[in-house]
Amino acid sequence: MKLMAQIESKQQGLSLSCFIFVLIIVALFAVVGMKVTPTVVEFSSIKKAMATAKENGNTPREIQASFDKLATTGYIDSISGKDLDITANPSGGLDVSVSYEKKIELFGPVSLLIDYAATTAKGTPKLPQ
């Protein structure tokens, strides 16, 4: 009898309500991850298209046209060539940068707002707002 009481007191684990709570938290993270991942992939495509457009064009208009062609083939819907900020750099070339917001509807009145910013300039990690 005493041995049985010791075995029962050492049992450990999750109760059903705790398990359901953990399951809800994991499901929420999974939903957010599934909705955010496509925007991150698109942002990566935007950065690659900006770099390629900068290499392909010598004028701002050529860079915008090149970006628009790459955006069509790269499934980029958030921005277009006219949204790019193209400026001259001190070494005589052009720098391309972009900044935009992406609103992701999660459920009900809850949404997530992500600020994306990228530049082709060397040594400029932060863009002006």
KOLTISE-658826 format. One record per residue: residue number from 1; residue in three letters; chain; x, y, z of N, C-alpha, C, O in turn. Coordinates in nm, 4 decimals. Layout:
N
NUM | Ala | A | X | Y | Z | X | Y | Z | X | Y | Z | X | Y | Z
...
This chain:
129
1 | Met | A | 0.0815 | -0.1180 | 0.0000 | 0.0000 | 0.0000 | 0.0000 | 0.0868 | 0.1258 | 0.0000 | 0.0592 | 0.2215 | -0.0722
2 | Lys | A | 0.1898 | 0.1241 | 0.0802 | 0.2791 | 0.2384 | 0.0885 | 0.3539 | 0.2583 | -0.0429 | 0.3745 | 0.3721 | -0.0850
3 | Leu | A | 0.3943 | 0.1511 | -0.1079 | 0.4623 | 0.1581 | -0.2359 | 0.3716 | 0.2176 | -0.3433 | 0.4179 | 0.2960 | -0.4261
4 | Met | A | 0.2442 | 0.1820 | -0.3434 | 0.1484 | 0.2345 | -0.4400 | 0.1291 | 0.3847 | -0.4202 | 0.1159 | 0.4571 | -0.5188
5 | Ala | A | 0.1272 | 0.4325 | -0.3002 | 0.1115 | 0.5755 | -0.2723 | 0.2329 | 0.6526 | -0.3222 | 0.2180 | 0.7633 | -0.3738
6 | Gln | A | 0.3532 | 0.5963 | -0.3080 | 0.4741 | 0.6626 | -0.3570 | 0.4749 | 0.6700 | -0.5092 | 0.5164 | 0.7715 | -0.5653
7 | Ile | A | 0.4306 | 0.5660 | -0.5763 | 0.4272 | 0.5644 | -0.7227 | 0.3284 | 0.6687 | -0.7737 | 0.3578 | 0.7400 | -0.8697
8 | Glu | A | 0.2115 | 0.6784 | -0.7104 | 0.1106 | 0.7744 | -0.7535 | 0.1570 | 0.9182 | -0.7310 | 0.1225 | 1.0058 | -0.8102
9 | Ser | A | 0.2326 | 0.9448 | -0.6274 | 0.2761 | 1.0815 | -0.5997 | 0.3874 | 1.1260 | -0.6945 | 0.4108 | 1.2461 | -0.7079
10 | Lys | A | 0.4569 | 1.0328 | -0.7607 | 0.5641 | 1.0686 | -0.8531 | 0.5168 | 1.0845 | -0.9972 | 0.5969 | 1.1202 | -1.0837
11 | Gln | A | 0.3917 | 1.0596 | -1.0250 | 0.3428 | 1.0753 | -1.1610 | 0.3422 | 1.2233 | -1.1990 | 0.3015 | 1.3096 | -1.1212
12 | Gln | A | 0.3884 | 1.2493 | -1.3200 | 0.3941 | 1.3869 | -1.3672 | 0.3375 | 1.3923 | -1.5082 | 0.3269 | 1.2902 | -1.5761
13 | Gly | A | 0.3011 | 1.5139 | -1.5519 | 0.2493 | 1.5311 | -1.6864 | 0.1601 | 1.6530 | -1.6941 | 0.1464 | 1.7285 | -1.5978
14 | Leu | A | 0.0997 | 1.6709 | -1.8100 | 0.0107 | 1.7836 | -1.8323 | -0.1333 | 1.7419 | -1.8090 | -0.1747 | 1.6319 | -1.8456
15 | Ser | A | -0.2081 | 1.8311 | -1.7479 | -0.3506 | 1.8052 | -1.7373 | -0.4149 | 1.8357 | -1.8719 | -0.3516 | 1.8964 | -1.9582
16 | Leu | A | -0.5369 | 1.7953 | -1.8904 | -0.6059 | 1.8180 | -2.0175 | -0.6207 | 1.9667 | -2.0467 | -0.6016 | 2.0092 | -2.1607
17 | Ser | A | -0.6542 | 2.0462 | -1.9460 | -0.6711 | 2.1906 | -1.9685 | -0.5377 | 2.2565 | -2.0027 | -0.5340 | 2.3464 | -2.0867
18 | Cys | A | -0.4304 | 2.2150 | -1.9411 | -0.2980 | 2.2682 | -1.9728 | -0.2564 | 2.2269 | -2.1143 | -0.1979 | 2.3066 | -2.1877
19 | Phe | A | -0.2861 | 2.1047 | -2.1517 | -0.2548 | 2.0567 | -2.2862 | -0.3301 | 2.1373 | -2.3919 | -0.2725 | 2.1741 | -2.4943
20 | Ile | A | -0.4578 | 2.1649 | -2.3678 | -0.5373 | 2.2443 | -2.4619 | -0.4817 | 2.3859 | -2.4711 | -0.4748 | 2.4422 | -2.5804
21 | Phe | A | -0.4421 | 2.4445 | -2.3584 | -0.3834 | 2.5784 | -2.3584 | -0.2544 | 2.5811 | -2.4405 | -0.2348 | 2.6723 | -2.5209
22 | Val | A | -0.1677 | 2.4841 | -2.4220 | -0.0426 | 2.4757 | -2.4994 | -0.0735 | 2.4561 | -2.6474 | -0.0071 | 2.5150 | -2.7327
23 | Leu | A | -0.1721 | 2.3750 | -2.6781 | -0.2121 | 2.3513 | -2.8170 | -0.2629 | 2.4801 | -2.8829 | -0.2329 | 2.5047 | -2.9997
24 | Ile | A | -0.3380 | 2.5612 | -2.8113 | -0.3873 | 2.6893 | -2.8638 | -0.2717 | 2.7838 | -2.8924 | -0.2705 | 2.8497 | -2.9964
25 | Ile | A | -0.1751 | 2.7916 | -2.8026 | -0.0586 | 2.8797 | -2.8219 | 0.0209 | 2.8349 | -2.9448 | 0.0607 | 2.9185 | -3.0259
26 | Val | A | 0.0441 | 2.7066 | -2.9594 | 0.1173 | 2.6537 | -3.0752 | 0.0401 | 2.6832 | -3.2036 | 0.1007 | 2.7198 | -3.3044
27 | Ala | A | -0.0916 | 2.6681 | -3.2019 | -0.1734 | 2.6962 | -3.3201 | -0.1670 | 2.8435 | -3.3582 | -0.1611 | 2.8758 | -3.4769
28 | Leu | A | -0.1679 | 2.9333 | -3.2604 | -0.1569 | 3.0769 | -3.2896 | -0.0233 | 3.1097 | -3.3560 | -0.0192 | 3.1847 | -3.4535
29 | Phe | A | 0.0840 | 3.0548 | -3.3047 | 0.2152 | 3.0772 | -3.3663 | 0.2206 | 3.0195 | -3.5083 | 0.2824 | 3.0783 | -3.5971
30 | Ala | A | 0.1567 | 2.9060 | -3.5289 | 0.1554 | 2.8455 | -3.6620 | 0.0780 | 2.9326 | -3.7608 | 0.1209 | 2.9498 | -3.8749
31 | Val | A | -0.0351 | 2.9875 | -3.7180 | -0.1148 | 3.0743 | -3.8051 | -0.0360 | 3.1997 | -3.8411 | -0.0318 | 3.2388 | -3.9577
32 | Val | A | 0.0263 | 3.2625 | -3.7425 | 0.1056 | 3.3832 | -3.7694 | 0.2216 | 3.3495 | -3.8626 | 0.2497 | 3.4249 | -3.9557
33 | Gly | A | 0.2879 | 3.2394 | -3.8391 | 0.3991 | 3.1989 | -3.9248 | 0.3563 | 3.1740 | -4.0689 | 0.4270 | 3.2122 | -4.1621
34 | Met | A | 0.2412 | 3.1102 | -4.0877 | 0.1931 | 3.0815 | -4.2227 | 0.1512 | 3.2085 | -4.2963 | 0.1582 | 3.2138 | -4.4191
35 | Lys | A | 0.1077 | 3.3109 | -4.2226 | 0.0663 | 3.4349 | -4.2882 | 0.1838 | 3.5293 | -4.3116 | 0.1803 | 3.6088 | -4.4055
36 | Val | A | 0.2869 | 3.5226 | -4.2291 | 0.4017 | 3.6129 | -4.2422 | 0.5021 | 3.5601 | -4.3452 | 0.5649 | 3.6395 | -4.4153
37 | Thr | A | 0.5180 | 3.4310 | -4.3553 | 0.6181 | 3.3718 | -4.4442 | 0.6082 | 3.4203 | -4.5893 | 0.7119 | 3.4528 | -4.6470
38 | Pro | A | 0.4896 | 3.4272 | -4.6518 | 0.4849 | 3.4769 | -4.7901 | 0.5341 | 3.6208 | -4.8057 | 0.5942 | 3.6542 | -4.9078
39 | Thr | A | 0.5097 | 3.7060 | -4.7067 | 0.5569 | 3.8446 | -4.7178 | 0.7078 | 3.8526 | -4.7039 | 0.7712 | 3.9369 | -4.7674
40 | Val | A | 0.7662 | 3.7667 | -4.6224 | 0.9118 | 3.7640 | -4.6085 | 0.9767 | 3.7130 | -4.7369 | 1.0799 | 3.7647 | -4.7795
41 | Val | A | 0.9163 | 3.6122 | -4.7978 | 0.9672 | 3.5599 | -4.9256 | 0.9565 | 3.6675 | -5.0339 | 1.0482 | 3.6841 | -5.1143
42 | Glu | A | 0.8455 | 3.7399 | -5.0361 | 0.8288 | 3.8473 | -5.1339 | 0.9322 | 3.9573 | -5.1115 | 0.9872 | 4.0101 | -5.2081
43 | Phe | A | 0.9598 | 3.9926 | -4.9861 | 1.0603 | 4.0945 | -4.9561 | 1.1985 | 4.0503 | -5.0035 | 1.2757 | 4.1315 | -5.0545
44 | Ser | A | 1.2292 | 3.9240 | -4.9871 | 1.3558 | 3.8714 | -5.0373 | 1.3635 | 3.8841 | -5.1891 | 1.4684 | 3.9185 | -5.2435
45 | Ser | A | 1.2528 | 3.8564 | -5.2573 | 1.2478 | 3.8726 | -5.4031 | 1.2640 | 4.0190 | -5.4428 | 1.3276 | 4.0496 | -5.5437
46 | Ile | A | 1.2071 | 4.1082 | -5.3645 | 1.2197 | 4.2521 | -5.3930 | 1.3654 | 4.2955 | -5.3827 | 1.4144 | 4.3701 | -5.4675
47 | Lys | A | 1.4345 | 4.2492 | -5.2794 | 1.5755 | 4.2873 | -5.2640 | 1.6601 | 4.2356 | -5.3802 | 1.7471 | 4.3069 | -5.4303
48 | Lys | A | 1.6348 | 4.1124 | -5.4229 | 1.7102 | 4.0573 | -5.5367 | 1.6776 | 4.1320 | -5.6656 | 1.7667 | 4.1590 | -5.7460
49 | Ala | A | 1.5502 | 4.1656 | -5.6855 | 1.5095 | 4.2378 | -5.8060 | 1.5682 | 4.3787 | -5.8068 | 1.6048 | 4.4291 | -5.9129
50 | Met | A | 1.5777 | 4.4425 | -5.6916 | 1.6389 | 4.5757 | -5.6838 | 1.7861 | 4.5698 | -5.7249 | 1.8326 | 4.6536 | -5.8022
51 | Ala | A | 1.8580 | 4.4720 | -5.6738 | 1.9999 | 4.4583 | -5.7066 | 2.0194 | 4.4297 | -5.8552 | 2.1086 | 4.4864 | -5.9183
52 | Thr | A | 1.9363 | 4.3420 | -5.9110 | 1.9470 | 4.3098 | -6.0533 | 1.9094 | 4.4289 | -6.1397 | 1.9751 | 4.4548 | -6.2406
53 | Ala | A | 1.8056 | 4.5016 | -6.1024 | 1.7634 | 4.6194 | -6.1790 | 1.8706 | 4.7277 | -6.1757 | 1.8916 | 4.7978 | -6.2747
54 | Lys | A | 1.9382 | 4.7414 | -6.0624 | 2.0462 | 4.8398 | -6.0520 | 2.1601 | 4.8037 | -6.1475 | 2.2184 | 4.8914 | -6.2111
55 | Glu | A | 2.1912 | 4.6754 | -6.1571 | 2.2976 | 4.6303 | -6.2478 | 2.2579 | 4.6466 | -6.3946 | 2.3432 | 4.6748 | -6.4788
56 | Asn | A | 2.1285 | 4.6290 | -6.4263 | 2.0819 | 4.6328 | -6.5646 | 2.0553 | 4.7735 | -6.6184 | 2.0491 | 4.7922 | -6.7399
57 | Gly | A | 2.0397 | 4.8720 | -6.5310 | 2.0026 | 5.0055 | -6.5773 | 2.1074 | 5.1105 | -6.5461 | 2.1814 | 5.0995 | -6.4484
58 | Asn | A | 2.1127 | 5.2133 | -6.6311 | 2.2054 | 5.3247 | -6.6103 | 2.1335 | 5.4521 | -6.5705 | 2.1959 | 5.5443 | -6.5181
59 | Thr | A | 2.0036 | 5.4588 | -6.5945 | 1.9237 | 5.5757 | -6.5581 | 1.8118 | 5.5307 | -6.4652 | 1.7789 | 5.4122 | -6.4601
60 | Pro | A | 1.7534 | 5.6250 | -6.3918 | 1.6417 | 5.5856 | -6.3045 | 1.5269 | 5.5191 | -6.3805 | 1.4684 | 5.4228 | -6.3308
61 | Arg | A | 1.4939 | 5.5683 | -6.4988 | 1.3841 | 5.5091 | -6.5761 | 1.4168 | 5.3661 | -6.6188 | 1.3296 | 5.2793 | -6.6150
62 | Glu | A | 1.5413 | 5.3405 | -6.6594 | 1.5813 | 5.2044 | -6.6967 | 1.5739 | 5.1098 | -6.5768 | 1.5325 | 4.9946 | -6.5897
63 | Ile | A | 1.6143 | 5.1598 | -6.4612 | 1.6093 | 5.0777 | -6.3393 | 1.4641 | 5.0447 | -6.3048 | 1.4331 | 4.9309 | -6.2694
64 | Gln | A | 1.3753 | 5.1438 | -6.3149 | 1.2335 | 5.1196 | -6.2859 | 1.1731 | 5.0192 | -6.3841 | 1.0983 | 4.9301 | -6.3439
65 | Ala | A | 1.2052 | 5.0336 | -6.5119 | 1.1517 | 4.9410 | -6.6122 | 1.2047 | 4.7995 | -6.5897 | 1.1301 | 4.7022 | -6.6010
66 | Ser | A | 1.3320 | 4.7887 | -6.5584 | 1.3910 | 4.6581 | -6.5313 | 1.3267 | 4.5947 | -6.4078 | 1.2981 | 4.4750 | -6.4071
67 | Phe | A | 1.3042 | 4.6745 | -6.3039 | 1.2407 | 4.6232 | -6.1830 | 1.0990 | 4.5747 | -6.2136 | 1.0580 | 4.4693 | -6.1648
68 | Asp | A | 1.0241 | 4.6502 | -6.2936 | 0.8875 | 4.6092 | -6.3273 | 0.8851 | 4.4752 | -6.4009 | 0.7971 | 4.3926 | -6.3770
69 | Lys | A | 0.9813 | 4.4540 | -6.4900 | 0.9886 | 4.3250 | -6.5599 | 1.0198 | 4.2127 | -6.4618 | 0.9592 | 4.1057 | -6.4678
70 | Leu | A | 1.1142 | 4.2372 | -6.3717 | 1.1503 | 4.1357 | -6.2727 | 1.0364 | 4.1112 | -6.1734 | 1.0180 | 3.9991 | -6.1259
71 | Ala | A | 0.9604 | 4.2165 | -6.1425 | 0.8475 | 4.2020 | -6.0502 | 0.7386 | 4.1140 | -6.1099 | 0.6730 | 4.0382 | -6.0385
72 | Thr | A | 0.7195 | 4.1242 | -6.2405 | 0.6184 | 4.0418 | -6.3066 | 0.6558 | 3.8945 | -6.2995 | 0.5709 | 3.8101 | -6.2708
73 | Thr | A | 0.7818 | 3.8633 | -6.3252 | 0.8241 | 3.7232 | -6.3224 | 0.8483 | 3.6726 | -6.1811 | 0.8453 | 3.5518 | -6.1577
74 | Gly | A | 0.8724 | 3.7632 | -6.0859 | 0.9011 | 3.7222 | -5.9485 | 0.7823 | 3.7269 | -5.8555 | 0.7989 | 3.7120 | -5.7344
75 | Tyr | A | 0.6608 | 3.7475 | -5.9091 | 0.5380 | 3.7523 | -5.8291 | 0.5449 | 3.8575 | -5.7187 | 0.5064 | 3.8315 | -5.6047
76 | Ile | A | 0.5938 | 3.9752 | -5.7530 | 0.6019 | 4.0861 | -5.6584 | 0.4797 | 4.1737 | -5.6809 | 0.4629 | 4.2314 | -5.7883
77 | Asp | A | 0.3937 | 4.1837 | -5.5789 | 0.2703 | 4.2609 | -5.5899 | 0.2693 | 4.3848 | -5.5004 | 0.1897 | 4.4758 | -5.5238
78 | Ser | A | 0.3546 | 4.3908 | -5.3998 | 0.3486 | 4.4978 | -5.3009 | 0.3969 | 4.6322 | -5.3540 | 0.3432 | 4.7361 | -5.3157
79 | Ile | A | 0.4968 | 4.6323 | -5.4409 | 0.5509 | 4.7575 | -5.4927 | 0.5739 | 4.7450 | -5.6428 | 0.5698 | 4.6359 | -5.6996
80 | Ser | A | 0.5981 | 4.8598 | -5.7052 | 0.6315 | 4.8619 | -5.8480 | 0.7547 | 4.9508 | -5.8664 | 0.8082 | 5.0049 | -5.7696
81 | Gly | A | 0.7980 | 4.9647 | -5.9884 | 0.9165 | 5.0449 | -6.0174 | 0.9033 | 5.1897 | -5.9764 | 1.0028 | 5.2523 | -5.9399
82 | Lys | A | 0.7828 | 5.2451 | -5.9814 | 0.7642 | 5.3853 | -5.9437 | 0.7768 | 5.4071 | -5.7927 | 0.7923 | 5.5208 | -5.7481
83 | Asp | A | 0.7704 | 5.2999 | -5.7138 | 0.7853 | 5.3104 | -5.5684 | 0.9316 | 5.3119 | -5.5240 | 0.9600 | 5.3373 | -5.4070
84 | Leu | A | 1.0233 | 5.2853 | -5.6147 | 1.1658 | 5.2835 | -5.5808 | 1.2193 | 5.4260 | -5.5660 | 1.1844 | 5.5151 | -5.6433
85 | Asp | A | 1.3039 | 5.4455 | -5.4661 | 1.3746 | 5.5724 | -5.4487 | 1.5135 | 5.5542 | -5.5083 | 1.5937 | 5.4759 | -5.4577
86 | Ile | A | 1.5414 | 5.6267 | -5.6159 | 1.6696 | 5.6129 | -5.6853 | 1.7456 | 5.7433 | -5.6688 | 1.6993 | 5.8492 | -5.7109
87 | Thr | A | 1.8644 | 5.7344 | -5.6063 | 1.9457 | 5.8524 | -5.5790 | 2.0880 | 5.8296 | -5.6280 | 2.1342 | 5.7161 | -5.6396
88 | Ala | A | 2.1562 | 5.9399 | -5.6565 | 2.2967 | 5.9319 | -5.6978 | 2.3834 | 5.9171 | -5.5738 | 2.3588 | 5.9814 | -5.4717
89 | Asn | A | 2.4850 | 5.8319 | -5.5830 | 2.5774 | 5.8166 | -5.4710 | 2.7057 | 5.8948 | -5.5002 | 2.7276 | 5.9338 | -5.6149
90 | Pro | A | 2.7904 | 5.9188 | -5.4009 | 2.9122 | 5.9989 | -5.4196 | 3.0117 | 5.9417 | -5.5206 | 3.0917 | 6.0157 | -5.5777
91 | Ser | A | 3.0069 | 5.8112 | -5.5426 | 3.1029 | 5.7512 | -5.6363 | 3.0565 | 5.7601 | -5.7813 | 3.1240 | 5.7091 | -5.8707
92 | Gly | A | 2.9431 | 5.8237 | -5.8056 | 2.8953 | 5.8438 | -5.9414 | 2.7914 | 5.7447 | -5.9879 | 2.7400 | 5.7591 | -6.0988
93 | Gly | A | 2.7582 | 5.6451 | -5.9089 | 2.6565 | 5.5465 | -5.9464 | 2.5207 | 5.5834 | -5.8890 | 2.5009 | 5.6934 | -5.8375
94 | Leu | A | 2.4293 | 5.4910 | -5.8987 | 2.2947 | 5.5102 | -5.8458 | 2.2676 | 5.4091 | -5.7350 | 2.3100 | 5.2938 | -5.7418
95 | Asp | A | 2.1964 | 5.4551 | -5.6336 | 2.1520 | 5.3675 | -5.5258 | 2.0012 | 5.3551 | -5.5319 | 1.9307 | 5.4531 | -5.5563
96 | Val | A | 1.9524 | 5.2348 | -5.5098 | 1.8093 | 5.2078 | -5.5138 | 1.7654 | 5.1677 | -5.3736 | 1.8295 | 5.0848 | -5.3090
97 | Ser | A | 1.6555 | 5.2271 | -5.3270 | 1.6023 | 5.1914 | -5.1956 | 1.4502 | 5.1902 | -5.2015 | 1.3893 | 5.2510 | -5.2895
98 | Val | A | 1.3915 | 5.1213 | -5.1081 | 1.2468 | 5.1121 | -5.0997 | 1.2073 | 5.0931 | -4.9537 | 1.2806 | 5.0325 | -4.8755
99 | Ser | A | 1.0919 | 5.1451 | -4.9191 | 1.0373 | 5.1305 | -4.7851 | 0.8858 | 5.1186 | -4.7992 | 0.8226 | 5.2022 | -4.8638
100 | Tyr | A | 0.8279 | 5.0159 | -4.7396 | 0.6833 | 4.9981 | -4.7482 | 0.6328 | 4.9211 | -4.6273 | 0.7094 | 4.8577 | -4.5547
101 | Glu | A | 0.5006 | 4.9285 | -4.6076 | 0.4353 | 4.8577 | -4.4980 | 0.3475 | 4.7462 | -4.5548 | 0.2890 | 4.7596 | -4.6623
102 | Lys | A | 0.3400 | 4.6384 | -4.4820 | 0.2548 | 4.5261 | -4.5217 | 0.1625 | 4.4945 | -4.4041 | 0.2089 | 4.4611 | -4.2951
103 | Lys | A | 0.0320 | 4.5052 | -4.4272 | -0.0668 | 4.4741 | -4.3236 | -0.1190 | 4.3339 | -4.3470 | -0.1660 | 4.3018 | -4.4562
104 | Ile | A | -0.1108 | 4.2504 | -4.2448 | -0.1522 | 4.1112 | -4.2544 | -0.2710 | 4.0898 | -4.1605 | -0.2592 | 4.1047 | -4.0389
105 | Glu | A | -0.3844 | 4.0550 | -4.2187 | -0.5035 | 4.0259 | -4.1392 | -0.4859 | 3.8888 | -4.0737 | -0.4593 | 3.7902 | -4.1424
106 | Leu | A | -0.5005 | 3.8823 | -3.9422 | -0.4858 | 3.7541 | -3.8731 | -0.6219 | 3.6894 | -3.8492 | -0.6532 | 3.5865 | -3.9090
107 | Phe | A | -0.7024 | 3.7490 | -3.7624 | -0.8373 | 3.6992 | -3.7381 | -0.9166 | 3.8086 | -3.6687 | -0.8643 | 3.8803 | -3.5833
108 | Gly | A | -1.0425 | 3.8205 | -3.7061 | -1.1278 | 3.9238 | -3.6474 | -1.0669 | 4.0615 | -3.6658 | -1.0226 | 4.0958 | -3.7754
109 | Pro | A | -1.0643 | 4.1410 | -3.5592 | -1.0080 | 4.2754 | -3.5697 | -0.8558 | 4.2793 | -3.5512 | -0.7974 | 4.3876 | -3.5464
110 | Val | A | -0.7917 | 4.1643 | -3.5411 | -0.6481 | 4.1583 | -3.5137 | -0.5711 | 4.1510 | -3.6448 | -0.5984 | 4.0664 | -3.7301
111 | Ser | A | -0.4736 | 4.2419 | -3.6594 | -0.3877 | 4.2392 | -3.7774 | -0.2447 | 4.2699 | -3.7341 | -0.2199 | 4.3178 | -3.6234
112 | Leu | A | -0.1524 | 4.2410 | -3.8239 | -0.0103 | 4.2604 | -3.7979 | 0.0439 | 4.3546 | -3.9045 | 0.0197 | 4.3338 | -4.0234
113 | Leu | A | 0.1173 | 4.4586 | -3.8633 | 0.1739 | 4.5554 | -3.9555 | 0.3264 | 4.5405 | -3.9529 | 0.3890 | 4.5525 | -3.8476
114 | Ile | A | 0.3850 | 4.5141 | -4.0699 | 0.5292 | 4.4948 | -4.0801 | 0.5864 | 4.6046 | -4.1688 | 0.5357 | 4.6283 | -4.2784
115 | Asp | A | 0.6918 | 4.6719 | -4.1222 | 0.7626 | 4.7725 | -4.2008 | 0.8826 | 4.7059 | -4.2666 | 0.9690 | 4.6504 | -4.1987
116 | Tyr | A | 0.8874 | 4.7117 | -4.3986 | 0.9997 | 4.6575 | -4.4734 | 1.0789 | 4.7734 | -4.5329 | 1.0203 | 4.8713 | -4.5791
117 | Ala | A | 1.2114 | 4.7630 | -4.5321 | 1.2987 | 4.8642 | -4.5925 | 1.4234 | 4.7940 | -4.6440 | 1.4785 | 4.7059 | -4.5780
118 | Ala | A | 1.4675 | 4.8348 | -4.7643 | 1.5877 | 4.7762 | -4.8244 | 1.6569 | 4.8814 | -4.9085 | 1.5932 | 4.9740 | -4.9586
119 | Thr | A | 1.7875 | 4.8669 | -4.9237 | 1.8654 | 4.9570 | -5.0064 | 1.9812 | 4.8812 | -5.0693 | 2.0259 | 4.7788 | -5.0177
120 | Thr | A | 2.0286 | 4.9332 | -5.1812 | 2.1464 | 4.8754 | -5.2458 | 2.2722 | 4.9516 | -5.2095 | 2.3813 | 4.9141 | -5.2527
121 | Ala | A | 2.2596 | 5.0583 | -5.1306 | 2.3748 | 5.1385 | -5.0909 | 2.4636 | 5.0596 | -4.9962 | 2.4143 | 4.9874 | -4.9095
122 | Lys | A | 2.5918 | 5.0732 | -5.0123 | 2.6887 | 5.0045 | -4.9252 | 2.7069 | 5.0858 | -4.7971 | 2.7204 | 5.2081 | -4.8015
123 | Gly | A | 2.7071 | 5.0170 | -4.6838 | 2.7342 | 5.0826 | -4.5559 | 2.6196 | 5.1687 | -4.5056 | 2.6412 | 5.2529 | -4.4185
124 | Thr | A | 2.4989 | 5.1507 | -4.5569 | 2.3837 | 5.2258 | -4.5111 | 2.2768 | 5.1293 | -4.4627 | 2.1854 | 5.0956 | -4.5380
125 | Pro | A | 2.2869 | 5.0835 | -4.3362 | 2.1942 | 4.9831 | -4.2897 | 2.0529 | 5.0344 | -4.2657 | 1.9583 | 4.9557 | -4.2693
126 | Lys | A | 2.0358 | 5.1662 | -4.2409 | 1.9050 | 5.2178 | -4.2064 | 1.8624 | 5.3245 | -4.3049 | 1.9406 | 5.4134 | -4.3388
127 | Leu | A | 1.7386 | 5.3163 | -4.3510 | 1.6854 | 5.4140 | -4.4435 | 1.6168 | 5.5266 | -4.3677 | 1.5628 | 5.5026 | -4.2597
128 | Pro | A | 1.6169 | 5.6491 | -4.4209 | 1.5408 | 5.7558 | -4.3566 | 1.3904 | 5.7286 | -4.3676 | 1.3433 | 5.6781 | -4.4695
129 | Gln | A | 1.3172 | 5.7617 | -4.2645 | 1.1722 | 5.7360 | -4.2631 | 1.0965 | 5.8482 | -4.3284 | 0.9737 | 5.8435 | -4.3362
